[in-house]
Amino acid sequence: MNQQFGGKTVFGASVGILMLETRFPRIYGDIGNAATWPFPVQYKVVPGATTEIVVRQDPRVLLDRFVAAGRELVQAGCDGITTNCGFLALIQDQVKDALGVPVATSSLMQIPMVQALLPPGKRVGVLTISKATLTPDHLAAAGAPRDTVIVGTDGGRAFTTGILDDHESLDFEACRLDILDAAAELVTLYKGIGAIVLECTNMVPYAADVRKLTGLPVYSIYSFVNWFQAGLAPRKFPLELDDPRLNLASYQGG
């Protein structure tokens, strides 16, 4: 008998995304644009979780709010939780322990895996929205070396200020140039960079341009969450069995 079991409200959306409370526009490719994902997702805004607190201050003061919002997503039917800010690596362990489901708070968590892929003498470099506040503690919380090379868009035209100051309009071409400038700085100033990890989830729309400019593999929250989803809801492939009848010379119908 083919039984179906319930126990949750929403089906078919395995990944839940905890969102900061923001108003800046989110284009195609951004984690906060639902059209970005090739599978259904569920969103939950964490009240009071501003970029000012999470990026420029300390997200740990909001831990209880992230846990409460995460529990709502799990109760609604999500099998795994992620977030829309790499700086939330600082609360990875606490949120994971509280929710009881797989949790992937930060794109930075990819650094050890990507490093393991690289040949000797090559290392991972990180692009971030705020080098000024991305600390060795953030890296360590993500399982990355504390001395990982980091370059930020802090001094750029529009990207850092537009997002962290939560502007309701953004110059996306200027944002693109900020990220390309940071990528060029990363590979020019630091030798031996073999791959790039984008800390900021808002950098995803520009990942292909970074790849084209640098010639290096680029990993982001998009690559991370697609991998995450592949474990939560593995693709089912039709079973193909060898059938001796599938030969025109000896075909037997029936």
N, C-alpha and C positions, 0 to 999 in steps of 0.2 A: 504494500500500500504506500502511495506517495503522500506522506504527511508533510504539512507545513506548520511551523511553530511560530508563535508570536512572542510577546514579551517586551516589545518596544513600539514606539509610535510611528517613526519614519523608517521606511525600508529603502535600500538601494543607494544610500549615501553613507559610505563607510567613514569618510574623513570629515571631522569637525574642525573648523578653523576659528580660533579665538582672535578677535580683531580689536585693535586699539580704537579708541573713540576719536575719529578724525573726520575732516570735511574736504580734504584735498581730492582732486579728481583721480580716478583710478582707471587707466587705459587698459586695453586688451593686453594681456601678458602679466598684469599686476595680480598679485594673490587675491586682492579684494574685488577683482572683476570676475564674477561667476562664469562668464563666457570663456575665461582662460582655460578652464579645466576640461579635459576630455571625459570626465565622469562627474556625477552629481556630488556636491559637497553641501555641508550645512555650516552656517555662520552664526556666531554669537559675539556681539559687541560687549566688551568688558567695561562697565561704567567707571568713569574716572581715570581710565588707563590712557593718558595722553602721551604724545611723543616726548613732551618735556620731562615727564617723570621717568618713562621707560628708558629713553636714550640718554638724556642729559643728566638724570639723577640716578635713582636706584629702583628698579622694578620690584625688588623684594618687599617693599612697603605695600605692594598691591597683591601679594601672594594670595590672601584669602579671597579676593575678588576673582582672580584667575581660576582658582580651584572651584569656586561656586559656579562660575560660568561653564567651566569644563564639565562639571557634574550635570549641568542641564543638557549639554550636548550628548553626553553618554546616555542619559536617561531618555533622550529623544531618539536614540538609535545609532549613534556613532560608535564605531569600533576602534577608532584611533583619533588622537587629537594633535593638531599642530597650531602654530601661531603665525602672526604676520609681522614679527620683528625678531631679527637675529639676536638682539640684546637680551631677549628673554631666556637665553641659555642659563642665566643666573638662577632661574627657578625650575630648571629641568627636573632635577631630582625630586624636589618637593611636590611638583604637580604630578609627576609620574607615580609617586608613592600614594598620593591622595586619590587619584582617579582609578587606578587599578586596570587601566588599558594602556596599550602602547602610546607613548607621547614623544613627539619630535618638535621641540620648541624652536629650534634654531638651525638655519642653514649651515652654521659653523660646525655642526656635528658631523658634517661630511669630511672635514679636514683629515682625520686619521685614515679614513677609507681611501680618499683620493691620494694621500701620501703613500699608502701601501701599493698603489698602482704605478708609481713613478720609478724610473730607473735610478741607479745610484748617482748622487750628485745633483739631483733635481729636488725641488721643494715646492710646497704650496704657498701661493701668495693670496692675500685677502683684500678685496675692495669693500670699503665700508662707508656708510653715510656720515660717520662721525669718528674719525681717528682720535679726536681729543678725549673721547669718553669710552672707547672700546679698550678695555684693560686686559692685562694678563689673566685676571680672575674670570672674565667672560670666556676667554679661550680655554682655560683649565676646566671650567664647568661644561664646556662642549667636548672635552676629551682631547683637545688640541694642545700642541706644545705652547708654552707660555711665551716663547720668543718667535712665534709665527710672524712673518713679515706682513705688515698692514700698510695700506695707503688709503686715504680718505678723500671724499669730495668736499671736505669742509670749506676750502677756500674758493670754491667754484662759483659759477654764475647764478645758478638757480636751484639745483637739485637739493642740496642740504637745507638751505634756508626755506625753500618752498614747502618741503615736507615737514621739517621739524617745527617750523612756525605755522604750519597748517593753513597755507594759503588756499583760497577757494578756486584759484586758477593757477596754472603752471605753464611755463614755456617748455614744452617737451623737447624741442630741438636743443635748447640750451642745456636741459638736463642730460640729453644724450652726449653732448660735447663734454660736459663735466665728467661723465663716467669714462669716456674715451681718454680724456686727459689723465685721469687717475690710472687707467690701465697702462697708458704709455709710460707714466712715471714709474709704475711698479716694475715693468720689465726693463726699463732703462737704468734705474738706480740700483736694482737688486739683481745680481747675477744668479743664474741657476733656477729661475722660476720655471717650473714644468707644468703647472696648472693653476687656474684661478678659481677661488670660491667667492661668490658674491654674498656678503653678509646680509645686505638689505633686500627685502622682498620686493621693493619697488624698482630694483635694477633689472628684473627679469626681461622687460621689453627690449633691453639694450644688450642682452647677452650675446646674441648673434653678431652684433657689431664688434663687441669686445673680442670674440673669437676670430673674426676676420682681421682685425687690426693686429692682434698679437700672435695669431697662429697657434694659440694654446687652447687646450680643453677648458671649458668654462662650466662650473657647477653652481647651481642656484637653488632657491627654495622650490623652483619648478621641478628640477631634476630630483630633488630630495622627496617631495611629496608624491611624485609619480612612482618612485621606487617604494615608498611607504604604502601607497594604495595597492601596489602589485602584490604585497604580502597580505593585506587585509582582505582583498577580494581577487584572488588569483584568476587569471583568464582561463576559461574552460575551452579546451580544444577538442573538436570531434575526434573520436577514436577511429583510427584507420587500421583495419586488420588485413593481412594478406589473404586474398580470396583467389584460389586457383581458377575459379570460373571467370575471373576478369582477364581473359586472354582470348582474343578473337579466334585463334586457331583451335582452342579446345572449349570454347564457351558453351555452357549448358544453362539455359534459362530455368526459371522456376524458383 
